[in-house]
């Protein structure tokens, strides 16, 4: 399937019905696993299993806290993940506005984010995806080049738009308040993959 549809979920999304989602054409789901150095999304492990059981491709993401060292956050994420399961999508690092970025220099930001990415890649053998919006990224990271990592672009418009130093986007979060059957309240992030999912024909 080319350009398949997906959603991303956290504990804020209540009682998703993955069978209904799959029947409605959703092909993949990214699930929040961890945040910072200690927070675990208590819905992650159950939803990971349930989504996969109906044929959805799953991936895990970590919300980065700039107040905690990148390597420590990576260790926390990996301990929660417990390794990749067959068919899972690359893990993703959620980089967006939150308290603490203004306490770090750009050099520090690059170092700590790079540490998370390196630790996770070395442990899992796959290159993590970076989730971010381009306007925020350019303001916080400038010309720092992480384009060797796939880009999951957050941009709520009719087209993806600018991708900065990335040649293209790998995934695109195009809506914050999507209506997807099985997603509960309807306030769900909606996504699209650029081309077929990894490993898919």
SVG drawing of the C-alpha trace seen along z (x, -y; Angstrom):
<svg xmlns="http://www.w3.org/2000/svg" viewBox="-16 -31 44 42">
<polyline fill="none" stroke="black" stroke-width="0.4" points="0.0,0.0 1.4,-3.4 1.0,-6.4 -0.9,-4.5 -2.9,-6.3 -2.0,-6.2 -2.7,-7.8 -0.6,-8.5 -2.0,-7.9 -1.1,-8.5 -2.9,-8.0 -5.0,-11.1 -6.8,-9.1 -9.3,-7.0 -10.4,-3.4 -9.3,-3.2 -10.9,-0.3 -8.1,0.9 -10.3,3.4 -12.5,0.5 -9.6,-1.6 -8.1,1.1 -11.4,1.7 -11.6,-2.1 -8.3,-1.9 -5.8,-2.9 -2.6,-1.0 -0.2,-2.1 -0.2,-3.6 2.5,-5.3 2.1,-4.9 3.6,-7.0 5.9,-4.8 7.8,-7.2 8.6,-10.8 11.7,-12.2 13.7,-10.0 10.9,-8.2 7.4,-8.7 5.8,-5.6 2.6,-5.8 0.6,-3.0 -1.4,-2.3 1.6,-1.5 2.2,2.2 -1.4,3.2 -2.1,1.0 1.0,2.2 -0.2,5.8 -3.8,5.1 -3.0,3.0 -0.6,5.6 -3.2,8.3 -5.5,6.8 -2.8,6.3 -1.8,2.7 1.8,1.8 2.9,0.2 5.7,-2.1 6.8,-3.6 7.7,-7.2 9.5,-9.0 8.7,-12.6 12.0,-14.4 12.5,-16.4 15.4,-18.9 15.8,-18.9 17.0,-15.3 20.2,-14.0 19.6,-12.4 21.4,-9.1 19.4,-8.6 16.2,-9.2 17.2,-6.7 17.9,-4.1 14.5,-4.7 12.8,-4.3 14.7,-1.1 13.9,0.4 10.2,-0.2 10.3,0.9 12.1,4.2 13.3,4.5 11.5,4.3 8.9,6.9 8.7,8.3 7.2,5.8 7.4,2.8 8.2,-0.6 11.3,-2.5 11.1,-4.2 10.5,-7.9 11.8,-10.9 9.2,-13.6 10.9,-17.0 8.6,-19.9 8.0,-22.9 8.2,-22.1 9.8,-23.6 13.6,-23.6 14.8,-24.1 15.6,-27.7 18.0,-26.5 20.2,-24.8 22.5,-26.3 22.1,-25.1 25.3,-23.0 23.8,-21.3 20.5,-20.7 22.3,-19.0 24.5,-16.9 21.6,-15.6 19.3,-14.8 22.2,-13.2 22.9,-11.1 19.3,-9.8 19.4,-8.9 22.7,-7.2 22.0,-5.1 18.7,-3.9 20.1,-3.2 23.0,-1.3 20.7,0.8 18.0,1.6 20.0,1.6 17.5,-0.8 17.7,-4.5 15.1,-6.4 12.7,-8.8 12.6,-12.5 9.1,-14.0 9.0,-17.8 7.5,-20.8 9.8,-22.7 9.2,-26.2 10.0,-25.1 13.0,-23.0 14.6,-25.9 14.1,-28.2 15.7,-25.7 18.2,-23.8 19.0,-26.2 21.2,-24.5 22.0,-21.5 21.9,-18.6 20.0,-15.5 18.8,-14.7 20.3,-11.2 17.3,-10.4 13.8,-10.0 11.6,-13.0 8.1,-12.7 6.8,-16.2 4.1,-17.9 2.4,-20.4 -1.3,-21.1 -2.1,-22.2 -3.1,-20.8 0.5,-19.9 3.6,-19.0 5.5,-22.2 9.1,-22.9 11.4,-20.1 14.5,-22.1 17.7,-20.2 15.7,-16.9 15.3,-16.1 11.8,-14.8 9.5,-13.7 9.0,-10.0 5.8,-10.5 3.5,-13.6 1.2,-14.5 -1.3,-16.5 -4.0,-17.0 -4.5,-17.3 -8.3,-16.9 -8.9,-14.1 -12.1,-12.0 -11.2,-8.3 -13.6,-5.5 -12.5,-3.7 -10.5,-6.6 -12.9,-7.5 -13.5,-11.2 -12.3,-12.1 -9.5,-14.3 -6.8,-12.2 -3.6,-13.0 -3.8,-11.8 -0.7,-10.8 0.4,-9.6 3.4,-7.6 5.4,-8.7 5.4,-5.6 4.9,-2.0 5.6,-1.3 9.1,0.2 9.2,3.8 5.9,3.7 5.5,4.8"/>
</svg>
